[in-house]
Amino acid sequence: MSGQVRPGWSYWIIAIISLLWNAFGGFDYVMTKSHDPAWLSQFPADIIDYIDAMPVWATAAWAVGVWGSVLGSILLLLRSRWAVPAFWLSLIGLAVSTCHQVFTGLPPAMTTPAMLGMTAIIWIALIFQLGFAIRSGRRGYLG
C-alpha cells in the first residue's frame, strides 16, 4: 500500500457500516435460500412461494447482487481498487433481480409501501456505496 493516501476516520466508518449493511443482506439470503423455519416465519406464504418459484437466473442475479456488495465492502476495508468492480457487479445483479420482480408480477405482500420502500433503500445504499468506492479510488485511498 505504499504510495496510497491514508483515508480519514470517516472512510473507515462508512466502510464498516457498508459491511454491516451488506452482511445483513447476506444473512437474509442464506436464511431464505436455506429455508430456515424461524427466519421464514416472518414472511407471508405468498412471498415464500414467489421466492421458491424464481428461475435459476433470477436467483443467480439476487446472489450476485448480495455477494457482490459483501465483497465490495470487504475490499473497501482492504483498500483494494477491486471494490469498484465488485459494487458494479452488485448493481448489475440488483438491476436484473429488480427487472425480474417488476416483469413477473409480485405477490401482494411484496407490493406494500414498506416493501417498496425497502427496495428503494437498497438501490440508494448500493448507488451510494458504488459512488463512495469510485470517489475513494480517485482520492488515492484504494490501491
N, C-alpha and C positions, 0 to 999 in steps of 0.2 A: 504494500500500500504506500510505498514511498512516492512522493510527488503529489499525493492526494491532499486536498484541502480538508482540514478537520471540521466536521459539522458541529454546530452548537447543540445545546441541550434540547431545543425544540425538534430537531431532526430525530433524536432518539425517542422522544415522547411519541411523535407521530408514527415512527416505525414500530414501536411496541404496541400502540393502540391498533395499528393496522394488523399486526399479527394476532392480537386478541380477537378482533372483529372477524378475521378470516378463519381463525381456528374454530370459532363457533359455527361458521358455515361448514367447515369440515366435519365437525361433530354432528351437526344436523344431517349431513349427507350420509355418514356412516350409520347413524342410528336409524335413519329412514330406510336406507337400502338393506340393512341387516334385519329389518322388521322387528326392532326392539319393541316389545309389547308396552313397556312403560312409556317410551317416547311416543309411540303411535297412538296411545290412549288419548292424547290431547287433540287429535285430528278427527274430523268427521269422516265417516266411511267413504263418502264420495271423493275426498282428496286422496285417500289411500288407494282406492280403486283407480283413480286417474294416474297416480304415480306408477302403480303396478302395470298399467296398460301402456306406459310410454314405450315407444320404439327404442331400439338399441341406440340409434344415432342421437336421439334426444337425451337419453341417459348419459351418453358419452359427452355431449355438449355441456350438460349440467356438471359432470365430473371435471371437465376441462376448465369450466368457469370457476368452480370451487377450488380445485387444487392448484390452478394457475395463480390464483390470488394468494393462497397459502405460501406457495413457492416464492412469489414476488415479495411477500412480507419478510420471509426468511432472508432472501437475497438483499433486501434493504438493510436488514440488521448486519449482514456480512459486508455491506457497502459494495456490492457487486453490480456492475453495469447490466448484468443479465436480469435485473429486477424489471427493467423496462419491457423487454420482450415477454417476460412472464405475465406482466399485467396486460399487455396487448393480447396475448393468448387467452387470458381470462375474459377479457372484454368480448372477444370473438365467441367464446363459449357461452357467455351470458346473452349475447345477441341472438345466437342460434336457438338457445333454450327459450328465450322470450318469444321469438317468432313462432316456435312450436306451440307455445301456450296461447298466443293470440289467434293462430290459424286453426287450432283443433277444438276450440270451444271449451273453455274452462268450466268445471262444475261450479254451481252457485256459491259454495263455501270459499272458493278461491277468487271470487269477484267482489268480496266485501271491501269497503273503504280501507279497512285495516290491512288486508292482504295486498291490495293495490298500492297502498302507501308503502308497505314494506318492500315491494318490488321497486318502487321509485327510490327508496332509500338505498337499496343495494346498487342501483345504477349510479346514483350520486356518489356513493362511497367509492365505488370502483373507478369512476372517472377522476375523482379527487386523487386516489392513490396512484393512478397512472400519471396524472399531471405532476404529482409530488415526485415520483421517480424520475420523470423527464427533467424537471427543474433541478433535482439533486444531481443528476448527471451533468447538466450544464454548469452547475456551480463547482464541479470537481469533487463532489463527495463520493462518487461511485467510481470504481476502478475497473 
